[in-house]
Amino acid sequence: MTKQRRSFSAEFKREAAALVLKQEYSYIEASRSLGIGESALRRWVSQVQQERNGVTPQSKALTPEQ
């Protein structure tokens, strides 16, 4: 049986990244509380940080300014 790939909105990804960046949750705490993988959360946080520093994302932008 194949597993369906979940998709998340840009808003959800920004809010998840905000738990780590603004509310100082650990990656493990935030990922467990949201029911997502830690590696996905790390990618989202990294992407938000890069976008805030003016780096154009290679995937869909998470921040409105991009």
Stockholm file with secondary structure:
# STOCKHOLM 1.0

chainA/1-66         MTKQRRSFSAEFKREAAALVLKQEYSYIEASRSLGIGESALRRWVSQVQQERNGVTPQSKALTPEQ
#=GR chainA/1-66 SS CCCCCCCCCHHHHHHHHHHHHTSCCCHHHHHHHHTCCHHHHHHHHHHHHHHHTTCCCSSCCSSTTC
#=GC SS_cons        CCCCCCCCCHHHHHHHHHHHHTSCCCHHHHHHHHTCCHHHHHHHHHHHHHHHTTCCCSSCCSSTTC
//
